[in-house]
């Protein structure tokens, strides 16, 4: 079965509430201001999509590719982003309140002033992400992430996290490579 392809489609302000868009190709699509409340976007490709001010409340974005997507001021409250890819995505001032972000890859993402109240951050990757000015982040939430290596955090979070959980700030990739090289069998 061929997957639906809406690459570069202009769906600005479209009402797609509750739609089943599983595995859809929306690369580069314009979904600014679109209503995707409760939509199923599991394994969808939204790489480079424009989702500025999109409403994604309760949307299922598990395993979705949002690499380089613009989610500025998007509402992702109670959304499921388990294992989603948000590498270099723009989430400035986005709402991630009560979102499920287990294993989400935020590497290099801009989350400046994003809201994380009651968000589940277990195993999330924030390598090189900007979390400055983020609202509702707690030390408890951040202690459960996979990495904060090179992440930008406000000092009131950065200092106690580095003291209590220094491993979160270590370069795990370099450590793994060093371990593998030191244990190489000849």
Secondary structure, DSSP 8 states (H G I E B T S, - for coil): ----B-TT-B-TT-B-TT-B-TT-B-TT-B-TT-B-TT-B-TT-B-TT-B-TT-B-TT-B-TT-B-TT-B-TT-B-TT-B-TT-B-TT-B-TT-B-TT-B-TT-B-TT-B-TT-B-TT-B-TT-B-TT-B-TT-BS--HHHHTTSSB-TT-B--HHHHHHHHHH-GGGGS-HHHHHHHHHHHT---
